[in-house]
Every structure is written in structure tokens, then in C-alpha cells.
Amino acid sequence: MSIETLSTAQLRAAAIEVLRVNDLGTMTTAAPNLYPHMWSWDAAFISIGLARVSVPRAITELRTLLAAQWTTGMIPHIVFTDDDTGYFPGFDRWGTANAAALPPGTRSSGICQPPVHAIALRHILDRARENGGSDQQAAESFLAESFDGWLAWHRWLATVRDPDGVGLVEIHHGWESGFDNSPRWDGPYSRVVPGEVEPFTRRDTLHVADASERPDDAEYTKYLWLVQQMASVRFDDDAVRDTIDFRVRDVFFSGIMAASSEVLAGLGDELGRTGDAAELRELAARFRAGVASTVDPATGLARDYDVLASEWISTDTVSGFAPLVAGGDPGLLERQRDLLQGPHWMGHPDLRFPLPPSTSPASPAFRPRTYWRGPVWPFLNLLLGWASARDGQEHLHGSLRSASLDQLSDLKFAEYYDPLSGTPLGSFAQAWTAAAALEWIGAPGGASPDTPS
């Protein structure tokens, strides 16, 4: 089915049903089979979609996530449900029960993911004010009650994960980036030599048609070794930095940090927290500058930095468009938009839909069906669309919206898609994919999904 024959109501109803299937009442699982827990940045995007349906339920999503915040300010990347058999590595394998900063009664992982939460909170507040009444009251109350938690999260990232103040967030595991097995991490992971790793049985490969879509066992062994290293020092921030075999300044994470800090500053202004808002704007400026400083003059793409190897990581991945998320210098952003819409990305002639693959089809590292090494990720298109709208780029926003709705008209709501054939891949009924559809449907500007694109 194409978007020409699919009505807004049909797409909306199907997306709402995906969120219903994944809803556990106080949290939404990322997907019904492969991902039976709550993921941090999934939850943020899910709450954006939920706000189009139920503002109170969207608030509950973020409230549940924030309740798992560590005493240091870190928001963990997984909050575990009671389903200990459906996902690996589970809570016991993480070893976080011995972490001093884990709140009592909390079951979570010991690492984080990008801080998109303030952007989600802004969406919820906007939807609530459009609705008025009890929705507006609930959202404004939640903003007031939760602001200190989000502020602590941003402060933790700015201090613990950017100790040198360079405006780039340091990650200690590829999973923290959200781009798990991206070519971005090939160099750093090549230098990780695991010690003895406890035996393991993976479950992710049971939920895909082709196991080659997922990282292989050798990669997974390195992932688990890093977890063991962190657990060996009880996830103490300073000790982890001295112990871990993976230290990379993540430019895309940093771009989100810049954008989200600016949004949180605006929310602080609304609460009369002028001092905190000023602090957050300083963080936004610091991370915008940090992101801009990484741009490779030869390619125009932003780069990560391997701290342990003291070298730049230059890859043709979508993370290179971090400046578009961060915002900032108009000239830089214009050059980035030209690249994004050019023949190596959205304008590549072999794409099924004009949407940015996770790795450029022009790159030798491109693998169209393998997780973060080529496929298109719908939630990421939504983030790029949001940034385009923020910066007044209606044409790019409209292009991303139209192509995304065409892609999602298959009603599979897949985790990711083959950029060449358009085949849905990974886990289906993925909650944040459905949420992206709901936000695109409700987004202002661009053609209605009822209208042929």
C-alpha cells in the first residue's frame, strides 16, 4: 500500500495500535518481542507520539523514566521490566545491583543514551497547551516537578562526560551512542581486546529473518567485555574512565546535547529559573561549538574523536550531520543541508525513498540490511525534521515528512528499513517508529497524508 491510497486515519489508527500493544501502563516497551523493556531515548520519542494521543500517558512515560535516574544525575539507557527471559543482557548480567548510585528498587543498565528528553518535554507541553484544560495543567505541573531532574541529567553529562570542557560528550560503549555497530566505532572496537567473558546466549538474532542484520558474536563479546569492565568498578564514574577500553567523544550525542540544552533553557525561563536557564544556554553554546569544531574540511561531515588513540574518526555516516541537530552557524548549516540532500545521501539515485541512510551508499562500509551500517531509521528522520523546522527550513522538513510517511505506509512500523529496496527490517511494531508516524501526521506544514506526494 502506498501513501496515495492510505488515509491519515488508517495510518494513525495503526500507529496507535502499535503503542497500545507495547504499553505496560507506566512504560512502553520498545518492541513486543525483541525489546521488552524501556529504553531511554526510545521513551523520549515514544512520548512525543503519545502526546498526539494522550498527554497524561505521555507524561507518565517520562515520569517513569526519570524515576530510574541515578543519584549522580545519569539517566540509564534501559529500565528493566520483570521480563528477564526476553532480552539479553538482562539486569543480572549488567551487574548494576552493586552500583552505589543505583536508586533503591530500580532495575536498570549502567550506561546512558542521548539526552533527547527535553525536546520530548517541549512537545508534550505544546500539545497540552493546544488542548488546554486538564492536559495543560498536568503538563505544566510535570514540567515544574521534573525540571530539577532534567537539569541534573544535563549537568552530569557536562561534567562527568565532558571533563575537559571541549563541548563533546564522551561515551564508554557504542550502545551509549544509540548507533550500536556503526562504522564509526570500527576503529575503537578494533583496539578492544576482551579478557575472559562469561558465556552468553544471545536472543536478538532469534527475532530477525537474517542474523547478518545484527552485530556478530565477536562484536558482542567486546560489548559484554566493556560491561564487565564497568561492573568491576561498580559503575563509579571516575573509576570507569580510568578502566574502560572504549573512550570516544561522540559528535552526534553532543549535537543532541546542544539542542536539548537550548530547549531545556527555554523551559527554565517559563518556570522563572533564569539562573539555570542561563547555565543551560552556556552548555548549549559550548556543545554547539564543540560539534562545529569537529567538521572535516575535506568532507564537510562532523567527526567523532577516539580519546585513547588520540585520533579523529572520519566516517560517511549520518552522525556527520550533527551540526544540523545542534544548530549554530548559518553557513555551516547551509553546507550541511546541501550535503544531506545531495547525491551521496537523500539524493542518491538508488534509494527507495529519499531519506538519509545510516551510512552513505557511496561508502565502502555501506551494508544496506545491517543495523547501523546502512539502513534508514524512522525516528532519526523525525529528529532531523524537528531540527529543520526549528531552523525555518520548511523545504527540508517537508521532504523528510513526505518521504517518511510514504515509507511508513507499509504499516509494519519496522525498527529500520533497507534504504535501497525499502524492505522493513529488524523488529516490527517498534514503538518509536509508530510514534514518529503520529508526530509526522500531526506536524504542521507539508502535504497531508491523504494527498499524493
Secondary structure, DSSP 8 states (H G I E B T S, - for coil): --TTT--HHHHHHHHHHHHHHHB-SS-B-SSSSS--SEEHHHHHHHHHHHTTT-HHHHHHHHHHHHHT--TTS---SEE--S--SSSSS-HHHHTGGG-TTS-TT--B-S------HHHHHHHHHHHHHHH-HHHHHHHHHHHHHHHHHHHHHHHHHHHHS-TT-SS-EEESSHHHHS-TT-GGGHHHHHT------------GGGGSS-GGGS--HHHHHHHHHHHHHHHHTTT-HHHHHHH-S--EEEHHHHHHHHHHHHHHHHHHHHTT-HHHHHHHHHHHHHHHHHHHTT--TTT----EEETTTTEEE---BGGGGHHHHH---HHHHHHHHHHHTSTTTTT-TT-SSS---SB-TTSTT--TTSGGGS-B-HHHHHHHHHHHHHTT-HHHHHHHHHHHHHHHTTS---SEE-TTT--EES-SS-HHHHHHHHHHHH-SSS--TTS--
